[in-house]
Amino acid sequence: MKSLAVSALRQRFDRYVRCGPEVTVNVPNTPTLTESRRADALVEFPADDTNDYLGRGLIVEVQYANEDKDLDAVTHDYLSAGYSVYWASPDDFTNDRFRIEEMVVEFDKRADTAFAASWADPPEVDPPEEYLERFVNGDSLTFSDPNPDCNHTWKYGGSDLHDRDFCKHCRLERWKDTTVEAYIYDESTIKTSSDLADRAAQAAFEQREKEEKKEDHQHVWEPRGENRYRCRCGARLKEHNGEEVISNDPFEDFSEMTTTDPQYCDHIWEREDGCMKCISCGLEDPI
């Protein structure tokens, strides 16, 4: 059947650079991770005479009843490489020829066996699960959402520095793998409702401890300029009109306490090109 298809293609097209059976086609950088495919029958047009409808060429794949080909994956790869694809069945052949006119009708009808490079989009395909085995701790990785019942709200910044997103609800992490153009989900990062409740309780407990320590804290004041003092906890004190004014907030605007002397300045840093600069005294700290 392959030879009959090749014979029909040679009769139909008078200009081509190659036309034959079992032709290798390079298909790099597709989600199937297959570097090449072997076309049952192929006609490829000259580079300076590309067919506006069929693209680089036409591939006829013979689909036998007992053959288990991944039609979507094969079609995806050929279309991605710029070739049109026709999936022929035994009914497309007689004893001595390939009924190519029936193929033309199928293309005109845009049947589900005909894919023209000019209008057909490559079918969506799932990358092979074996691809995940190359990752460390790949057992917890998957291409499908392991927690589909969650109404995910994605936010940038996961547990590492590899451009991960995390869900604000279940903490599931994912990232887009450009090699296979698909999201990879890390199932091990999912937190149950109980986990999240425990984390919230722990955070609340730690916050209460901080507040209690702050209440019990006795300031030890160190001079930081004329009538100005600072405690190691960040609190500041100033004497003004015979009264002591204390601020426990290190970011509170204590304008009367600012100074241009870096030795006594409570620096408030802002990032500038190539350095951090204090907005109070102007001191620069190179990054």
Residue pairs with C-beta under 8 A, 6 or more apart in sequence:
1 40
1 62
1 88
1 90
1 93
1 98
2 21
2 22
2 40
2 41
2 62
3 21
4 93
4 96
4 97
4 98
5 21
5 40
5 41
5 60
5 62
5 88
5 98
6 19
6 20
6 21
6 41
6 43
7 97
7 98
8 97
8 98
8 100
9 19
9 41
9 42
9 43
9 58
9 60
9 100
10 16
10 19
10 43
11 100
12 43
12 100
13 19
13 43
13 45
13 58
15 45
15 46
15 49
16 43
16 44
16 45
16 46
16 57
17 44
17 45
17 46
17 47
18 42
18 43
18 44
19 42
19 43
19 44
20 41
20 42
21 40
21 41
22 38
22 39
22 40
23 38
23 39
23 41
23 42
23 44
24 36
24 37
24 38
24 39
25 36
25 37
25 38
25 39
25 42
25 59
25 77
25 78
25 81
25 83
26 35
26 36
26 81
27 34
27 35
27 36
27 37
27 77
27 78
27 80
27 81
28 35
29 179
30 76
30 77
30 80
31 76
31 125
31 126
31 127
31 180
31 181
31 182
32 73
32 76
32 77
32 125
32 127
32 128
33 127
33 128
33 131
33 179
33 180
34 73
34 77
37 74
37 77
37 78
39 59
39 60
39 61
39 78
39 83
40 59
40 60
40 61
40 62
41 59
41 60
41 61
41 62
42 57
42 58
42 59
42 60
42 83
43 57
43 58
44 56
44 57
44 83
45 51
45 54
45 56
45 57
50 56
51 57
51 58
52 118
53 84
53 116
53 117
53 118
54 83
54 84
54 116
54 117
54 118
55 82
55 83
55 84
55 116
55 117
55 118
56 81
56 82
56 83
56 117
57 82
57 83
57 84
58 83
58 84
58 85
58 86
59 78
59 83
59 84
59 85
59 86
60 86
60 88
60 98
60 103
61 69
61 74
61 85
61 86
61 87
61 88
62 88
62 89
63 69
63 71
63 87
63 88
63 89
64 90
65 90
70 125
71 87
72 123
72 124
72 125
73 125
74 85
75 85
75 87
75 115
75 122
75 123
76 122
76 123
76 124
76 125
77 122
78 84
78 85
78 115
79 85
79 115
79 117
79 120
79 121
79 122
80 122
82 117
83 117
84 107
84 114
84 115
84 116
84 117
84 118
84 120
85 114
85 115
85 120
86 103
86 106
86 107
86 113
86 114
86 115
87 113
87 114
88 98
88 103
88 113
89 113
92 98
92 99
92 102
92 103
93 99
103 114
106 113
106 114
107 114
107 116
110 116
110 119
126 143
126 182
127 143
127 180
127 182
129 143
131 179
131 180
132 138
132 141
132 142
132 143
132 184
135 141
137 188
140 186
140 187
140 188
141 184
141 185
141 186
141 187
142 184
142 185
142 187
143 180
143 182
143 183
143 184
143 185
144 185
145 152
145 172
145 185
146 172
146 185
146 187
146 190
147 167
147 170
147 172
147 187
147 190
150 167
150 169
150 170
150 172
151 169
152 167
152 169
152 170
152 172
153 167
153 168
153 169
154 165
154 166
154 167
154 168
154 174
155 165
155 166
155 167
155 168
156 163
156 164
156 165
157 164
157 165
157 166
158 164
158 165
158 166
158 173
158 175
158 186
158 189
159 166
159 173
159 189
162 175
163 175
163 176
164 173
164 174
164 175
164 186
165 173
165 174
165 175
166 172
166 173
166 174
166 189
167 173
170 190
170 191
171 189
171 190
171 191
171 196
172 185
172 186
172 187
172 189
172 190
173 185
173 186
173 189
174 183
174 184
174 185
174 186
175 183
175 184
176 182
176 183
176 184
177 183
177 184
191 199
214 233
214 248
217 233
219 231
219 233
219 235
219 237
219 246
220 231
220 232
221 229
221 230
221 231
221 237
222 229
222 230
222 231
222 232
223 229
224 230
224 236
224 264
224 266
225 257
225 259
225 261
225 264
227 238
227 239
227 240
228 236
228 237
228 238
228 257
228 259
228 264
229 236
229 237
229 238
230 236
230 237
230 266
231 237
233 248
234 248
234 250
235 246
235 247
235 248
235 250
236 246
236 247
236 250
236 254
236 257
236 266
237 244
237 245
237 246
237 247
238 244
238 245
238 254
238 256
238 257
239 245
240 256
247 254
250 266
251 268
254 266
257 266
258 265
258 266
258 280
258 281
259 265
259 280
259 281
260 280
260 281
260 282
261 281
262 278
262 281
262 283
265 278
265 280
265 281
265 283
266 280
267 278
267 280
267 281
267 283
268 278
268 279
268 280
269 276
269 277
269 278
269 279
269 285
270 276
270 277
270 278
270 279
271 277
271 287
272 284
274 286
274 287
275 284
275 285
275 286
275 287
276 284
276 285
276 287
277 283
277 284
277 285
278 284
278 285
